[in-house]
Amino acid sequence: MDSIINWIYDFVKNLSRSTVFIIMAVLAVLGFYFFSLFLKANKKESPKISKISYLLITILLIVIIIVFSYFRY
């Protein structure tokens, strides 16, 4: 498990600054997109599973952004 975490840490550390900003921008846009889908699902009578999955994907993307920025800086 430690070797996987070390590999991810080294991979993120070796990325260029512009690549990191592009990846974080894409993750942020995807997070806002899934959050908007979650808000739309709450307005309509959609299945509850789609509401939960949109919310979980949004939370997962926020966690990935936090972890990514923690590894980078």
Secondary structure, DSSP 4 states (H G I P E B T S, - for coil): -HHHHHHHHHHHHTS-HHHHHHHHHHHHHHHHHHHHHHHHHHHTT--HHHHHHHHHHHHHHHHHHHHHHHHH-
